[in-house]
Amino acid sequence: MRLIVAGSTGFVATELIHQALSHPAVSSVVALGRRQTPVPPGADPAKLKSVVCDDFEHYPDSVKHELAGADACIWTIAVTPSRARTMSWEHVCKISRDYAIAGIETISRLPRHDASNSLRFIYVSGSNAERDPAKKPWILGDYCLMRGDAESRILTFAQQSEGAVQAAVAKPGLIDGPGRSGPLVKALQTVGCTVFGLPQVQVSEIAATLLDQAVNGFEKDTLLNDDLVRIGQRALATRRQAAS
């Protein structure tokens, strides 16, 4: 399998690439980002191709050439709610929604090694994203509806592709793991869990789930936080057994 990881230098993507490079079913990983993606320690550099893109709405031919032939794409590019406060709303929507729509449209049109199989596209959203405007959350309502709109558009695009694309949405709560142990982060996580009731998932679990679904096919088109924990733990346990 040739796998694209979009947003390749982010927290989830870094763990995802690390796991993908050691997965026997993954022949190559295309790391798509705004800057070069380093090879994880101990990983096979021959399996990783770093592709730098400056415009995620209009892909140059050189980038399209590197993305061609992919079997699956995991899209992790988005603006977190905390960062959204420092940016214009238009820019937040562009990065979190419009880039993903342009991404699935562009990649689905590229030539693939096995056109008889659907391109698998996974959009990483959030647990509070809401697709129904009538159910607008009282906290971060506009942001949650925007992410929900992105989910709906991606799933609709796949449904209308006549089998060319299969899409799924991952909806994690708070993502924890190594590198997120600072006092401020821990305080925000505590508030998120106790006050807002957000569920948690380990970065190793969500990465394992995304990889499992990209390789083996989607269990369903919307993966909630509990699904990410369950599938991820199962995939990690299977991998540990295979290595022992």
The 8 nearest C-alpha neighbors of each residue, nearest first, counted from 0:
[[1, 25, 26, 70, 24, 2, 27, 214],
 [0, 2, 69, 27, 70, 26, 28, 25],
 [3, 1, 28, 71, 72, 69, 29, 70],
 [4, 2, 72, 29, 28, 30, 5, 71],
 [5, 3, 73, 30, 7, 72, 31, 29],
 [6, 4, 31, 74, 7, 75, 32, 73],
 [7, 5, 76, 32, 75, 8, 9, 31],
 [6, 8, 12, 30, 5, 32, 31, 4],
 [9, 7, 13, 6, 36, 12, 10, 32],
 [10, 8, 12, 7, 11, 13, 6, 75],
 [9, 11, 13, 12, 8, 14, 202, 7],
 [12, 10, 14, 13, 9, 202, 15, 206],
 [11, 13, 15, 7, 9, 14, 10, 16],
 [14, 12, 16, 15, 10, 11, 8, 9],
 [15, 13, 17, 11, 12, 16, 206, 18],
 [14, 16, 206, 12, 18, 13, 17, 19],
 [15, 17, 19, 13, 18, 14, 12, 20],
 [16, 18, 14, 15, 19, 20, 39, 13],
 [19, 17, 15, 16, 21, 20, 14, 22],
 [20, 18, 16, 22, 21, 17, 15, 25],
 [19, 21, 18, 17, 22, 16, 42, 46],
 [20, 22, 19, 18, 23, 42, 17, 43],
 [21, 23, 19, 24, 25, 20, 18, 26],
 [24, 22, 25, 21, 26, 20, 19, 0],
 [25, 23, 22, 0, 26, 214, 19, 21],
 [26, 24, 0, 23, 22, 27, 1, 19],
 [25, 27, 0, 1, 24, 46, 28, 23],
 [28, 26, 46, 1, 25, 47, 2, 29],
 [27, 29, 2, 47, 3, 1, 46, 30],
 [28, 30, 3, 48, 49, 2, 31, 47],
 [29, 31, 49, 4, 7, 50, 48, 3],
 [32, 30, 5, 50, 7, 4, 6, 51],
 [33, 31, 6, 51, 7, 34, 52, 5],
 [32, 34, 51, 52, 53, 35, 31, 6],
 [35, 33, 32, 51, 36, 52, 8, 50],
 [34, 36, 49, 51, 37, 50, 32, 33],
 [35, 37, 49, 8, 34, 7, 30, 38],
 [38, 36, 39, 35, 49, 8, 40, 47],
 [37, 39, 44, 40, 42, 36, 47, 43],
 [40, 38, 42, 17, 37, 41, 16, 13],
 [41, 39, 42, 38, 17, 43, 37, 44],
 [40, 42, 39, 43, 38, 44, 17, 21],
 [43, 41, 39, 40, 44, 20, 38, 21],
 [42, 44, 45, 46, 20, 41, 47, 38],
 [45, 43, 46, 47, 38, 42, 48, 39],
 [44, 46, 43, 47, 48, 27, 42, 20],
 [47, 45, 27, 44, 43, 28, 20, 26],
 [48, 46, 28, 44, 45, 27, 29, 49],
 [47, 49, 29, 30, 28, 50, 46, 27],
 [48, 50, 30, 36, 35, 29, 31, 47],
 [51, 49, 31, 30, 48, 32, 52, 29],
 [50, 52, 33, 32, 34, 31, 35, 49],
 [51, 53, 33, 54, 32, 50, 55, 62],
 [54, 52, 33, 55, 51, 32, 58, 34],
 [53, 55, 56, 57, 52, 58, 59, 33],
 [56, 54, 98, 57, 58, 53, 52, 102],
 [55, 57, 101, 54, 98, 58, 102, 97],
 [58, 56, 54, 55, 59, 101, 105, 53],
 [57, 59, 62, 55, 54, 56, 63, 60],
 [60, 58, 61, 62, 63, 57, 54, 52],
 [59, 61, 63, 62, 64, 58, 65, 57],
 [60, 62, 64, 59, 63, 65, 58, 66],
 [63, 61, 65, 64, 60, 59, 58, 66],
 [64, 62, 60, 66, 65, 61, 67, 59],
 [63, 65, 61, 62, 67, 66, 60, 109],
 [64, 66, 62, 63, 67, 61, 50, 29],
 [67, 65, 63, 64, 69, 62, 68, 106],
 [68, 66, 109, 64, 110, 65, 69, 111],
 [67, 111, 69, 112, 110, 66, 70, 1],
 [70, 68, 1, 67, 71, 2, 111, 66],
 [69, 71, 118, 1, 0, 2, 119, 68],
 [70, 72, 119, 2, 118, 69, 120, 213],
 [71, 73, 3, 120, 2, 4, 74, 119],
 [74, 72, 121, 4, 120, 5, 3, 122],
 [75, 73, 5, 122, 76, 121, 123, 4],
 [74, 76, 6, 123, 5, 77, 73, 122],
 [77, 75, 6, 74, 5, 95, 94, 78],
 [78, 76, 95, 94, 75, 79, 96, 91],
 [77, 79, 95, 83, 91, 82, 80, 94],
 [78, 80, 82, 81, 83, 77, 95, 91],
 [81, 79, 83, 82, 78, 84, 142, 139],
 [82, 80, 79, 83, 84, 85, 78, 86],
 [83, 81, 79, 84, 80, 85, 78, 86],
 [84, 82, 80, 86, 85, 81, 78, 79],
 [83, 85, 82, 86, 81, 80, 87, 88],
 [84, 86, 83, 82, 87, 81, 88, 91],
 [87, 85, 83, 84, 88, 90, 91, 82],
 [86, 88, 90, 89, 91, 85, 83, 84],
 [89, 87, 91, 90, 92, 86, 83, 84],
 [90, 88, 92, 87, 91, 93, 86, 94],
 [89, 91, 93, 87, 88, 92, 94, 86],
 [90, 92, 88, 94, 93, 89, 95, 83],
 [93, 91, 95, 89, 96, 90, 94, 88],
 [92, 94, 97, 90, 91, 96, 95, 98],
 [93, 95, 98, 91, 92, 77, 96, 97],
 [94, 96, 77, 92, 78, 93, 91, 97],
 [97, 95, 149, 92, 99, 98, 93, 94],
 [96, 98, 93, 100, 99, 94, 101, 95],
 [99, 97, 101, 94, 55, 100, 96, 56],
 [98, 100, 102, 97, 101, 96, 103, 74],
 [101, 99, 97, 102, 103, 98, 104, 96],
 [102, 100, 104, 98, 99, 56, 103, 105],
 [101, 103, 99, 105, 100, 104, 98, 106],
 [102, 104, 106, 100, 105, 101, 107, 99],
 [103, 105, 101, 102, 107, 106, 100, 108],
 [106, 104, 102, 108, 103, 107, 101, 109],
 [105, 107, 109, 103, 108, 104, 102, 66],
 [106, 108, 104, 105, 109, 103, 118, 164],
 [109, 107, 106, 105, 104, 110, 103, 111],
 [108, 110, 67, 106, 107, 111, 105, 68],
 [111, 109, 67, 68, 108, 112, 114, 107],
 [112, 68, 110, 113, 114, 67, 69, 109],
 [111, 113, 68, 114, 110, 69, 70, 67],
 [114, 112, 115, 111, 116, 68, 70, 117],
 [113, 115, 116, 111, 112, 117, 110, 163],
 [116, 114, 113, 117, 163, 112, 162, 111],
 [117, 115, 114, 113, 118, 163, 70, 162],
 [118, 116, 163, 164, 165, 162, 119, 115],
 [117, 119, 164, 70, 71, 165, 163, 120],
 [120, 118, 71, 165, 166, 164, 117, 72],
 [119, 121, 166, 72, 71, 73, 165, 118],
 [122, 120, 73, 167, 168, 166, 74, 72],
 [121, 123, 168, 74, 124, 169, 73, 167],
 [122, 124, 169, 75, 168, 74, 121, 170],
 [125, 123, 170, 169, 122, 146, 168, 128],
 [126, 124, 170, 171, 128, 127, 172, 123],
 [125, 127, 170, 172, 171, 128, 224, 223],
 [126, 128, 125, 143, 129, 172, 170, 136],
 [129, 127, 143, 147, 146, 125, 126, 144],
 [128, 130, 147, 144, 143, 131, 127, 135],
 [131, 129, 147, 148, 144, 132, 151, 128],
 [130, 132, 133, 134, 129, 135, 144, 147],
 [133, 131, 134, 135, 130, 144, 129, 147],
 [132, 134, 131, 135, 130, 136, 129, 144],
 [135, 133, 132, 131, 136, 129, 130, 144],
 [134, 136, 132, 140, 133, 137, 144, 129],
 [137, 135, 140, 138, 134, 139, 143, 129],
 [136, 138, 140, 135, 139, 134, 141, 143],
 [137, 139, 140, 136, 143, 141, 135, 142],
 [140, 138, 142, 141, 143, 137, 136, 80],
 [139, 141, 136, 143, 138, 135, 142, 137],
 [142, 140, 144, 143, 139, 145, 135, 136],
 [141, 143, 145, 139, 140, 144, 146, 80],
 [144, 142, 128, 140, 146, 145, 141, 129],
 [145, 143, 147, 129, 141, 146, 142, 148],
 [146, 144, 148, 142, 147, 143, 141, 149],
 [145, 147, 149, 143, 128, 148, 144, 142],
 [148, 146, 130, 129, 128, 144, 150, 149],
 [147, 149, 145, 151, 146, 150, 130, 144],
 [148, 150, 146, 96, 152, 147, 151, 153],
 [151, 149, 147, 153, 148, 152, 154, 146],
 [152, 150, 148, 154, 149, 153, 155, 147],
 [153, 151, 155, 149, 154, 150, 156, 148],
 [152, 154, 156, 150, 155, 151, 149, 157],
 [153, 155, 157, 151, 156, 152, 166, 150],
 [156, 154, 158, 152, 157, 153, 151, 159],
 [155, 157, 153, 159, 154, 158, 152, 160],
 [158, 156, 164, 160, 154, 155, 159, 165],
 [157, 159, 155, 156, 160, 154, 161, 162],
 [158, 160, 156, 157, 161, 155, 162, 164],
 [159, 161, 157, 163, 162, 158, 164, 156],
 [162, 160, 159, 163, 158, 164, 157, 117],
 [161, 163, 164, 160, 117, 165, 157, 158],
 [162, 164, 117, 160, 161, 118, 165, 107],
 [165, 163, 118, 117, 157, 162, 160, 119],
 [164, 166, 119, 157, 117, 118, 120, 162],
 [167, 165, 120, 154, 121, 157, 119, 164],
 [166, 168, 220, 121, 221, 122, 120, 169],
 [167, 169, 221, 122, 121, 123, 220, 222],
 [168, 170, 222, 123, 124, 221, 122, 171],
 [171, 169, 125, 126, 223, 124, 224, 222],
 [172, 170, 224, 125, 126, 169, 223, 173],
 [171, 173, 198, 126, 199, 197, 224, 125],
 [172, 174, 199, 198, 200, 175, 171, 197],
 [175, 173, 200, 201, 202, 199, 172, 176],
 [176, 174, 201, 202, 200, 179, 173, 199],
 [175, 177, 202, 201, 179, 178, 174, 203],
 [178, 176, 179, 180, 175, 202, 201, 203],
 [177, 179, 180, 176, 181, 175, 10, 184],
 [180, 178, 177, 176, 181, 175, 184, 185],
 [179, 181, 178, 185, 184, 182, 177, 176],
 [180, 182, 184, 183, 179, 185, 178, 186],
 [183, 181, 185, 184, 186, 180, 187, 179],
 [184, 182, 186, 185, 181, 187, 180, 188],
 [185, 183, 187, 181, 186, 182, 188, 179],
 [186, 184, 188, 182, 183, 187, 189, 181],
 [185, 187, 183, 189, 188, 184, 182, 190],
 [188, 186, 190, 184, 189, 185, 191, 183],
 [189, 187, 191, 185, 186, 190, 192, 184],
 [188, 190, 186, 192, 187, 191, 193, 185],
 [189, 191, 187, 194, 193, 188, 192, 186],
 [192, 190, 188, 195, 189, 197, 194, 193],
 [191, 193, 196, 197, 189, 190, 195, 194],
 [194, 192, 190, 196, 191, 189, 195, 197],
 [195, 193, 190, 191, 196, 192, 189, 197],
 [194, 196, 191, 197, 192, 193, 190, 138],
 [197, 195, 192, 193, 194, 191, 198, 190],
 [196, 198, 192, 191, 195, 172, 173, 199],
 [199, 197, 172, 173, 196, 192, 224, 200],
 [200, 198, 173, 172, 174, 197, 201, 175],
 [199, 201, 174, 228, 175, 173, 202, 204],
 [200, 202, 175, 204, 203, 176, 174, 205],
 [201, 203, 205, 204, 176, 175, 174, 206],
 [202, 204, 206, 201, 205, 207, 14, 176],
 [205, 203, 231, 207, 201, 202, 206, 228],
 [204, 206, 208, 202, 207, 227, 203, 231],
 [205, 207, 15, 209, 203, 208, 204, 202],
 [206, 208, 231, 204, 210, 205, 209, 211],
 [209, 207, 231, 211, 205, 210, 206, 230],
 [210, 208, 206, 212, 211, 207, 213, 205],
 [209, 211, 213, 207, 208, 212, 214, 206],
 [212, 210, 208, 214, 209, 213, 215, 207],
 [211, 213, 216, 217, 215, 209, 214, 210],
 [212, 214, 210, 211, 216, 215, 71, 209],
 [215, 213, 211, 212, 216, 210, 24, 0],
 [216, 214, 212, 211, 213, 217, 210, 218],
 [217, 215, 212, 213, 214, 218, 211, 119],
 [216, 218, 212, 219, 220, 167, 215, 213],
 [217, 219, 216, 220, 212, 222, 221, 215],
 [220, 218, 217, 221, 222, 167, 216, 168],
 [219, 221, 167, 168, 166, 222, 217, 218],
 [222, 220, 168, 219, 167, 169, 223, 170],
 [221, 223, 169, 226, 170, 168, 227, 220],
 [222, 224, 170, 226, 225, 221, 169, 227],
 [223, 225, 171, 227, 226, 170, 172, 228],
 [226, 224, 228, 227, 223, 229, 222, 198],
 [227, 225, 229, 223, 224, 228, 222, 230],
 [226, 228, 224, 225, 205, 230, 229, 231],
 [227, 229, 231, 225, 226, 204, 230, 232],
 [230, 228, 226, 232, 231, 227, 225, 233],
 [231, 229, 233, 208, 227, 232, 228, 226],
 [232, 230, 204, 208, 207, 234, 228, 233],
 [231, 233, 235, 229, 234, 230, 204, 228],
 [232, 234, 230, 236, 231, 235, 237, 229],
 [235, 233, 231, 237, 236, 232, 230, 207],
 [234, 236, 238, 232, 237, 233, 231, 239],
 [235, 237, 239, 233, 238, 234, 232, 240],
 [238, 236, 234, 240, 235, 239, 233, 241],
 [237, 239, 235, 241, 236, 240, 234, 242],
 [240, 238, 236, 242, 241, 237, 235, 243],
 [241, 239, 237, 243, 242, 238, 236, 235],
 [240, 242, 238, 239, 243, 237, 236, 235],
 [241, 243, 239, 240, 238, 237, 236, 235],
 [242, 240, 241, 239, 238, 237, 236, 235]]
